[in-house]
Amino acid sequence: MAGLSGDSIGDVRYYLDGSVITHLLGDGAEFADLRDWIVAHERETATSVVARWEATEAMSDPAVGRRSQIRDFVAALPQVPVSGKAVEVGSYAVAAVPPYAALHVGIAAVHDEITAVVTYDQDVATASRLYGLDVLSPGWDPDWYIG
């Protein structure tokens, strides 16, 4: 079901949702696993304005460290367009998951090149699988969102 529009976005294979960006604000082994994964796949990753909104909200907390580095990282990420088709496709999932989760999945699902969503959000992970997208969560068990 992925690639519903035929839109081309170059070499992008992985869509990073807002939970990935907020996960970068943490510490420890999970942060390192995610950072290493992103470095290894940086030419194949993109995000959207929706994830940027979520990141901006997360970074508004004064207790958050590394804000400037995360802000620079987010600004450098290629941005997948949020088309009317993405909103339409995402709207089908709204009955099952919150609106932001549905929108992330719709954005990823309409682009032919995107084969996986990188997320730490259970709703996004579950809906992504329903749309035929793989789910990646570096540092976490591959099936963490099942069951």
N, C-alpha and C positions, 0 to 999 in steps of 0.2 A: 504494500500500500504506500510505502514511502515514494517520494518523487512524483507527487500527484499533479504537478503543474508543468513539468518540462523546463522550469527555470534553470538557468545555468549560473553557478556561483564559483566557477573555477575549480581549484584544487581542494576546496573545503570538504571534509568528510565527517567532521565531528562538530556538533552544536553544543556549546556550553551554556547551560541555563544559569539563572541567578544563584542557585545554591552552590555552584562551583565557585563563583566569585566570592560569596560570603565565606565559603570553606577556606579560601586563601587567607582569610583574616585570622584563622586559628593558628595553633602551634602543634608541635609534636610530629610523630611519624606520619600521620595521615596528611598533614600539610606537606611534608617532604615528598611523599609518594605522588601527590597531586602536582606539585611544582615540577618534579622530575618528568612526569607524564606530559605535562604541558610543554616543557622545553623540548622533549623528543618529538612532539607532534605539532609544534607551533605553526607550521606552514599549512596545516590541514584543519585548523580550528577556527571557529567564528562564533560570535554571539549575536545578540540583538539589542535593540534599544530597550526592550522589556527587561532583559537581564541587567542592563546598565541602570535602569530605574531601581531595581532591587538592590543593586550594589550601592547606589547612592544612599538609599535608605539605611542599609546596614552600616555604612561608613559614617553616618551622622551621629552615631554613639561616640561620645568623647573618650570612652574607655578603649576604643578600638585602636590597636597599634598598626603600624605599617600602612596607614591610610594613603600617604603620598605614593608609595610604591604600587599599591593596588590600583589607585586611580590612574597612574601611568600605564599599568598593565592593561586595564580595561580600555583605556583610550587607544591603545595600540592594536587591540584585537579587531580583525575585520568584522564588519557588521552585516548580518544577513538581513535583507529587507523584510519588513512586515507588510505583506501584501494583503489585499482583500481576500484572496484565495486562502492565505494562511489563517486569517481570522475566521473565515467560513469553515475550514476544515477543523480548526480548534474548537469551534462552537459545538461541534458534534460531541465532543468529550465533556462539555460543561456539566452535563447531567451526572457525570461520574466523578469528576475532579474539580477543584477550585479553578476559577477563571484564569489566573496566571499560569497554572500548570497546563491547562488546556491550550492556552495561547502558545506557550513554549513548544508543545508537541505539534501544534498546527504549523508553526514556523518551520520546524525541522522537517515535517512530513511532506511539505510541498516542494522541496528542493531535491532534485535527482541525485546530486552528489552526496548528500548527507545520508550516511548509513547508520549513525549512532548518535545518541544523546548522552552527554556526560552530565551526570546529575547526582545529587545526594538527597533528592526529594522523592519520597515514595510515590506520591501522586504522579509526578512527571515520569518516573521510571515505569510504573504500571501502565499508564496511558501510552507511553512510547512503544512498549511491546505490542499493545493492541493495534498500533499503526504500522507494525512491521519494522520498527527501528530497534537496533541493538541498544543496550544500556551499558554504559561504562561508569564506574565509580572507583577511580584509582585509590588503592589502599583499603578498600572494603571487599568483602566476600562478593563474588560475582552475582550471587542469587539473593542478596540481602533483602530485597524488596518483595520477594515471593513468600506468601504464606503468612 
